[in-house]
Amino acid sequence: MNILLIGGGGREHAIAWKLLQSPRVDSLICAPGNAGISQICECVNVSAGDIGGLVDLVKSRAIDFVIAGPEQPLSMGITDALAAIDVPCFGPTQAAAQLESSKAFMKDFCKRNNIPTAGYEVFTALAPAKAFLKTLTAPYVIKTDGLAAGKGVAIPETLEAAEAELEAYFSGKFGDAGKRLIIEEFMDGEEISFFAVCDGQTAIPFGSAQDHKRVFDGDLGPNTGGMGAYAPAPIFTPDMQKRVMDEIVTPTMAGMKAEGYPFAGVLFAGLMLTKTGPRLIEYNVRFGDPECQVIMRMLESDLADVFKAAATGKLVSLPQAKWDLRPVVNVVMCANGYPGSYAKGTAIDIKPDFDARPGVRLFHAGTALKDGQLTAAGGRVLNITARADTLPEAVKAAYAAIDNGVSWDDGFVRRDIGHRAL
């Protein structure tokens, strides 16, 4: 197959790395890619949000199969545009992608289909939103309806802070994404990221991980796109996975099909494991980042086979996925100031033998090459993954690789990735 992979983050670097292990992949192009991806396949400077440019690229390069990494092209209809020229794409249609692109759609869908989730109300004006806050108790959960790069969720601890967040949201903090927002009841428990690969009819479990959203150690500070992840999470037992499939994923697949937009691609369920069982926090319609990097390290099956079967309605005939269940940790290295303002173009030096360290592999995210020098080109910049026989050993290996293999004065990491299990 000649494959186009859309995206340019750590998730896409990990997917590209795994795809290239498949004998079915004849060529792989990534658009737009990053400095790390360019070391293993061709990168073409077409942005993930340029649907017309991506379709033209597919036509000009005789692409057989497309994989959409991030949510942006999916929410803009890349799968539909490619279907019009008979090219399969791994990812949902624009209508099905509303499970992520509109939290209000997702919450209303859950209500219609009896999928366990937090109570909520949807607002488009400040005054009624503030009035609803006063009917709740702290902490409060406030979310943008639209896509906000993983940063559109606030959990203020006081009413005053919650009211300030509402004012910021309605004043344009997240642009159009925050013109409509959701206020939810707070759910107490432990979070888990669960993934299922789907083909519109069938859904198969495809790994789980625990993410670390807050920017600072101890789960403090503002939310980010993700500061690190690890798997397997001891709390997510086989019995819990069965409950998630039975109570959340299966009714979602049935409901989406019944409502006229069957779901194919990756269904990412952000879950809260409460005292009464799993409850859905939100859906995403692509792999999580940084969770994907962990899952790709654990997967032993042919990723190209899995994705193609999902995109063509043939998951039922696919052999069961095989996994190496030794613990894997992923630590994200970010630019100083992230998730606020940060400098771009700062120099990074990585030792040439970095990936020669036992169990360690580096995936690039926001990186670029300038006159041969690796530089930071985003907020989340590098992903350092490590696998070992135990989680403490994996964590130790990841941080040792960062401390001894990366020289970047303008970067930082959380130092407690994996703390929930440890």
C-alpha positions in Angstrom: 0.0 0.0 0.0 1.0 3.6 -0.6 -0.1 5.4 2.6 -0.6 9.0 3.5 -0.5 9.8 7.2 -1.9 13.1 8.2 -0.5 15.0 11.2 2.8 16.1 12.6 2.9 15.3 16.4 4.3 12.7 18.6 1.2 10.5 18.0 1.9 10.6 14.2 5.6 9.8 14.7 4.7 6.7 16.8 2.1 5.6 14.2 4.6 6.1 11.3 7.3 4.1 13.2 4.8 1.3 13.7 3.4 1.3 10.2 6.9 1.0 8.7 7.3 -2.4 10.4 4.5 -3.7 8.2 5.4 -5.7 5.0 2.2 -4.3 3.5 3.5 -0.7 3.4 5.2 0.0 0.1 5.6 3.7 0.8 4.6 6.2 3.5 4.2 9.9 3.2 3.4 12.2 6.1 1.7 15.6 5.8 3.1 17.8 7.3 5.2 15.7 9.6 8.0 17.0 11.8 11.8 16.7 12.1 11.7 13.2 13.6 9.2 11.8 11.1 11.3 13.2 8.2 14.1 10.9 9.4 12.0 7.8 8.6 9.7 8.8 5.7 9.0 11.5 3.3 7.2 14.6 4.7 5.2 17.0 2.5 4.3 20.5 3.6 0.5 20.3 3.5 -1.2 21.2 6.7 -3.6 18.8 8.4 -6.4 21.3 8.0 -6.0 21.8 4.2 -8.6 19.3 3.0 -8.3 20.4 -0.7 -4.5 20.2 -0.5 -4.6 16.7 1.1 -7.0 15.4 -1.6 -4.7 16.8 -4.3 -1.8 15.1 -2.7 -3.6 11.8 -2.6 -4.4 12.1 -6.3 -0.9 13.2 -7.4 1.0 10.6 -5.5 -1.3 7.6 -6.2 -2.1 7.1 -2.5 -4.1 3.9 -1.8 -5.0 4.5 1.9 -5.1 7.5 4.2 -4.7 7.6 8.0 -5.9 10.7 9.8 -3.9 11.3 13.0 -5.4 14.4 14.6 -9.0 15.5 15.1 -8.9 18.6 12.9 -9.1 17.0 9.4 -11.7 14.5 10.7 -13.9 17.3 12.0 -13.5 19.1 8.6 -14.6 16.0 6.6 -11.4 14.5 5.2 -12.9 11.0 5.3 -15.9 12.2 3.3 -13.7 14.0 0.7 -11.6 10.9 0.2 -14.7 8.7 -0.1 -15.8 10.9 -3.0 -12.7 9.8 -4.9 -12.9 6.1 -3.7 -9.8 6.3 -1.4 -10.4 4.7 2.1 -9.5 6.7 5.1 -9.0 5.4 8.7 -11.1 7.8 10.6 -14.8 8.7 11.0 -17.0 10.8 8.7 -17.5 14.4 9.6 -21.0 13.6 11.0 -19.6 10.8 13.2 -16.7 13.0 14.3 -19.2 15.2 16.1 -18.6 12.8 19.1 -15.4 14.9 19.6 -16.0 18.2 17.6 -19.2 19.0 19.7 -19.3 18.1 23.3 -22.9 19.1 23.4 -23.7 16.6 20.6 -21.8 13.9 22.6 -23.6 14.6 25.8 -27.0 14.7 24.2 -26.1 11.4 22.3 -25.2 9.8 25.7 -28.5 10.9 27.2 -30.5 9.4 24.2 -28.6 6.1 24.4 -28.4 5.7 28.2 -24.6 5.8 28.3 -23.3 6.6 31.8 -21.8 10.1 32.0 -22.0 13.2 34.2 -25.1 15.4 34.5 -24.8 18.6 32.5 -26.3 21.7 30.9 -25.4 23.5 27.7 -25.1 27.3 27.6 -24.6 30.1 25.1 -24.9 33.1 27.5 -23.1 34.1 30.6 -26.0 34.9 33.0 -27.8 31.5 32.8 -24.4 29.7 33.0 -23.6 31.6 36.2 -27.0 30.9 37.7 -26.6 27.2 37.0 -23.2 27.2 38.7 -24.9 28.2 42.0 -27.0 25.0 41.9 -23.8 22.9 42.0 -21.1 22.3 44.6 -17.3 22.7 44.1 -15.3 21.7 42.2 -16.9 22.7 39.0 -16.4 21.3 35.5 -16.5 23.8 32.5 -15.9 22.7 28.9 -15.9 24.3 25.5 -18.3 22.7 23.1 -15.8 22.9 20.2 -12.3 21.7 19.7 -9.7 23.5 21.8 -6.5 21.3 21.4 -7.1 19.5 24.6 -7.1 22.6 26.7 -10.8 23.5 26.7 -11.6 22.0 30.1 -11.4 23.9 33.4 -12.1 22.5 36.9 -12.2 25.5 39.2 -12.2 24.8 43.0 -14.3 27.8 44.0 -17.4 29.6 42.7 -15.5 32.8 42.2 -12.9 31.0 40.0 -15.6 29.2 38.1 -17.4 32.5 37.3 -14.1 34.0 36.2 -13.6 31.0 33.8 -17.1 31.5 32.4 -16.4 35.2 31.7 -13.1 34.2 30.0 -14.7 31.5 27.9 -17.5 33.8 26.7 -15.0 36.7 26.1 -13.2 34.6 23.5 -10.5 32.7 25.5 -11.0 29.7 23.1 -12.5 31.6 20.1 -15.4 30.0 18.4 -14.9 26.8 20.4 -16.1 28.6 23.5 -19.1 30.3 22.2 -21.2 27.4 23.5 -20.1 25.6 26.6 -21.0 22.7 28.9 -21.1 22.8 32.7 -21.0 19.3 34.2 -21.3 17.8 37.6 -17.9 16.8 39.0 -17.2 13.0 39.0 -14.9 11.6 41.6 -12.6 8.7 40.8 -9.6 7.7 38.7 -9.3 8.6 35.1 -8.3 6.2 32.3 -8.0 6.5 28.5 -9.5 3.5 26.7 -9.3 2.9 23.0 -11.4 0.8 20.6 -10.8 0.3 16.9 -14.2 0.3 15.0 -15.4 -0.3 11.5 -19.0 0.9 11.8 -20.3 -2.5 12.8 -17.6 -4.1 15.1 -15.5 -2.6 17.8 -12.4 -4.3 19.3 -10.5 -3.2 22.4 -7.2 -1.5 21.5 -5.4 -0.6 24.6 -5.6 1.7 27.6 -3.3 4.1 29.4 -3.3 6.7 32.1 -2.6 10.3 31.0 -1.3 13.2 33.1 -3.1 16.4 32.0 -1.9 19.0 34.5 1.3 20.7 33.7 3.1 20.4 37.1 4.0 17.5 39.4 1.3 16.4 41.8 -1.4 17.1 39.1 -1.2 20.8 39.7 -1.5 23.8 37.4 -3.6 24.2 34.2 -4.6 21.5 31.8 -2.4 20.6 28.9 -2.6 18.4 25.8 -0.9 15.8 28.0 2.4 15.7 29.9 2.9 11.9 29.9 1.3 8.5 30.0 1.9 5.0 31.1 0.4 1.5 30.6 -0.8 -0.9 31.7 -2.7 0.8 34.5 -3.3 -1.6 37.4 -6.7 -0.2 38.1 -8.0 -1.1 34.6 -8.7 -4.8 35.0 -10.0 -7.2 32.4 -13.4 -7.1 34.2 -13.4 -3.3 34.0 -12.6 -3.4 30.3 -15.5 -5.8 29.7 -17.9 -3.3 31.6 -16.6 -0.5 29.4 -17.2 -2.4 26.2 -20.7 -3.6 27.4 -21.9 -0.4 29.0 -20.3 2.3 26.9 -18.6 1.3 23.6 -21.2 -1.2 22.3 -24.2 1.0 22.9 -22.3 3.9 21.3 -21.7 1.9 18.2 -25.3 0.8 18.1 -26.6 4.3 18.7 -24.4 5.9 16.1 -25.5 3.3 13.5 -29.1 3.7 14.4 -28.9 7.5 14.1 -27.4 7.3 10.6 -23.7 7.9 11.1 -21.9 4.6 11.9 -18.6 5.1 13.6 -15.3 3.8 12.0 -11.8 4.7 13.2 -10.5 5.0 16.8 -13.0 5.6 19.5 -11.2 7.1 22.5 -13.2 7.0 25.7 -12.0 9.2 28.4 -13.3 7.5 31.5 -13.8 8.1 35.2 -13.7 4.9 37.2 -16.1 5.8 40.0 -17.3 3.7 43.0 -20.4 2.7 41.0 -18.5 1.8 37.8 -17.1 3.4 34.6 -18.6 6.7 33.5 -17.8 8.5 30.2 -16.0 11.9 30.6 -15.8 12.5 26.9 -15.2 10.9 23.5 -12.4 11.6 21.1 -12.3 10.3 17.6 -8.6 9.6 17.3 -5.8 8.3 19.4 -4.8 10.3 22.5 -1.4 12.0 22.5 0.7 11.0 24.6 -1.2 7.7 25.1 -0.7 6.6 21.5 3.0 6.5 21.8 2.7 4.0 24.7 0.2 1.9 22.8 2.3 1.7 19.7 5.3 0.5 21.8 3.1 -2.3 23.2 1.4 -3.4 20.0 2.9 -6.5 18.3 0.3 -6.9 15.5 0.5 -5.4 12.0 -0.9 -1.8 12.4 -1.5 -1.4 8.7 -3.7 -4.5 8.7 -5.7 -3.3 11.6 -6.3 0.2 10.2 -7.2 -1.1 6.7 -9.6 -3.6 8.1 -11.3 -0.9 10.2 -11.6 1.5 7.2 -13.1 -1.2 4.9 -15.5 -2.9 7.3 -13.5 -6.1 7.8 -12.5 -6.1 11.5 -14.6 -9.2 12.2 -12.2 -11.3 10.1 -9.0 -9.8 11.7 -7.0 -12.0 14.1 -7.0 -10.9 17.7 -4.4 -8.1 18.3 -1.3 -9.2 20.1 0.4 -7.1 22.8 3.6 -7.0 24.8 2.2 -6.1 28.2 5.5 -5.1 29.8 5.1 -1.6 31.2 5.8 1.4 29.0 6.0 5.1 30.1 6.0 8.2 27.9 7.4 11.5 29.3 6.6 14.6 27.3 9.3 17.3 27.1 7.8 20.8 26.7 8.9 24.3 26.0 9.3 26.6 29.0 6.0 28.5 29.5 3.7 25.8 28.1 0.7 25.7 28.1 0.9 29.5 28.1 3.2 31.5 25.8 6.6 29.9 24.9 9.5 30.6 22.6 9.9 28.8 19.3 13.2 28.1 17.5 15.3 27.3 20.6 18.1 24.8 19.9 17.9 21.1 21.0 20.7 18.6 21.0 20.0 14.9 21.2 22.9 12.4 21.6 23.3 10.2 18.5 23.0 7.0 20.5 19.7 8.0 22.2 17.6 5.2 20.8 20.4 2.7 21.5 19.5 2.8 25.2 17.8 -0.5 26.3 14.0 -0.1 26.0 14.1 3.6 25.1 12.7 5.3 22.0 12.3 8.9 21.1 9.3 10.3 19.2 9.3 13.9 18.0 6.3 16.3 18.3 6.8 20.0 17.8 10.2 19.9 16.2 11.8 21.4 13.1 15.2 21.5 11.4 16.9 24.9 10.8 20.2 24.8 8.9 20.8 21.3 10.3 20.0 22.2 13.9 17.0 20.6 15.7 14.8 23.3 17.1 11.5 23.5 19.1 8.5 24.4 17.0 5.7 23.9 19.4 4.7 23.6 23.1 5.0 19.8 23.4 8.2 19.0 21.7 9.7 15.6 22.5 8.3 12.2 23.7 10.7 10.0 25.6 9.3 6.4 25.9 10.8 3.5 27.8 9.8 -0.1 28.3 11.0 -2.4 31.0 10.0 -5.4 33.0 8.5 -3.2 35.8 7.0 0.2 35.8 9.6 1.7 38.2 12.3 0.4 35.9 10.6 2.0 32.9 10.2 5.3 34.6 13.8 5.3 35.7 15.0 4.6 32.2 12.9 7.4 30.7 14.2 10.0 33.1 17.8 8.8 32.7 17.5 9.1 29.0 16.2 12.7 29.3 18.9 13.7 31.8 21.7 12.1 29.9 20.6 12.2 26.3 18.8 15.5 25.7 20.4 19.0 26.0 17.7 21.7 25.9 17.9 24.7 28.2 14.5 25.9 27.3 12.6 22.7 28.0 11.0 21.0 31.0 9.2 17.8 32.0 7.0 16.6 34.8 9.0 14.4 37.2 6.2 12.2 38.4 4.8 10.4 35.4 3.3 7.1 36.5 2.8 8.2 40.1 -0.7 6.9 40.4 0.5 3.3 39.8 3.8 3.8 41.7 
